[in-house]
Amino acid sequence: MATNVSRRGFLRTVAVASGLFAGGVLIAACGGGAEPTPTPAASGTPVTLEIASKGDALEFDKTSFEVPAGSKVTLVMKNNASPGSGVYHNWVLVRPGTIDAVAADGIAAGEANDYLKPNDNRVIAHTKMAKEGETVSVTFDAPPPGTYDFLCSFPGHATLMRGKFVVK
């Protein structure tokens, strides 16, 4: 049996059918209603992170970060130590499982090298050593997905000033 449909009714039917079709494709693509996986950031997407020391304490104000794979990361670190305290800090991102060795080799490298072994391939990125009240930054490409460690390499600080850097 034929039915006359107005132009408006026809367009509404097409729109509803299109939505159902698109929804069906989405559900099929997501495994039947499972949570969709976040789309990774396009290569080079900028991400800015901020971290600071907690006054004169040997602590960062954050112990973890999460960034998308392929992002261009700028990390800004502020040393909030009291003027004249002599408490210096840096921020160093290292490959998994190397944090203690990087810290030990940094002590041996000395102040002239900002307590980092020169050309250390275990170090992914680092700021320079920041004096009290100083803000420093570093920009780098996020490493491949995984969990990395970060620390302050000033002698004696690495045992307390450390955290996790997760790339998804």
Backbone hydrogen bonds, N-H to C=O, Kabsch-Sander energy under -0.5 kcal/mol:
donor,donor_aa,acceptor,acceptor_aa,energy
10,F,6,S,-2.7
11,L,7,R,-2.6
12,R,8,R,-2.3
13,T,9,G,-2.3
14,V,10,F,-2.4
15,A,11,L,-2.5
16,V,12,R,-2.6
17,A,13,T,-2.6
18,S,14,V,-2.7
19,G,15,A,-2.2
20,L,16,V,-2.4
21,F,17,A,-2.6
22,A,18,S,-2.9
23,G,19,G,-2.7
24,G,20,L,-2.4
25,V,21,F,-2.2
26,L,22,A,-2.3
27,I,23,G,-2.6
28,A,24,G,-2.4
29,A,25,V,-2.7
30,C,26,L,-1.7
31,G,28,A,-1.2
32,G,27,I,-2.9
33,G,27,I,-0.7
34,A,30,C,-0.7
44,G,70,G,-3.9
45,T,42,A,-2.3
47,V,72,K,-2.6
49,L,74,T,-2.9
51,I,76,V,-2.4
53,S,78,K,-2.1
54,K,59,E,-2.1
55,G,53,S,-1.3
57,A,54,K,-2.0
59,E,57,A,-1.7
61,D,52,A,-2.8
65,F,164,K,-1.8
67,V,166,V,-2.6
71,S,68,P,-1.6
72,K,45,T,-2.5
73,V,71,S,-0.7
73,V,140,F,-3.0
74,T,47,V,-2.9
75,L,73,V,-0.5
75,L,138,V,-2.8
76,V,49,L,-2.8
76,V,74,T,-0.5
77,M,75,L,-0.5
77,M,136,V,-3.2
78,K,51,I,-2.1
79,N,134,E,-2.8
80,N,78,K,-0.9
85,S,82,S,-2.1
88,Y,86,G,-0.8
89,H,130,A,-1.8
92,V,151,L,-2.4
93,L,125,A,-3.1
94,V,149,D,-3.0
95,R,122,R,-2.4
98,T,95,R,-1.6
102,V,98,T,-2.7
103,A,99,I,-2.2
104,A,100,D,-2.4
105,D,101,A,-2.7
106,G,102,V,-2.0
107,I,103,A,-1.8
108,A,104,A,-1.7
109,A,105,D,-1.7
110,G,106,G,-1.4
113,N,110,G,-1.3
114,D,111,E,-2.2
115,Y,110,G,-2.4
116,L,113,N,-0.9
120,D,117,K,-1.2
121,N,119,N,-0.6
123,V,120,D,-1.6
124,I,93,L,-2.9
124,I,122,R,-0.6
125,A,93,L,-1.2
127,T,91,W,-2.2
130,A,89,H,-3.9
133,G,79,N,-1.9
134,E,131,K,-2.2
136,V,77,M,-2.8
138,V,75,L,-1.9
140,F,73,V,-2.7
142,A,71,S,-2.9
146,G,167,V,-1.9
148,Y,146,G,-0.5
148,Y,165,F,-2.9
149,D,94,V,-1.4
150,F,163,G,-2.3
151,L,92,V,-1.9
152,C,161,M,-1.6
153,S,151,L,-0.5
157,H,154,F,-2.6
158,A,154,F,-0.6
160,L,157,H,-1.5
161,M,157,H,-3.2
162,R,160,L,-1.3
163,G,150,F,-2.1
164,K,63,T,-2.4
165,F,148,Y,-2.7
166,V,65,F,-3.0
166,V,164,K,-0.5
167,V,146,G,-3.1
168,K,67,V,-2.5
168,K,166,V,-0.6
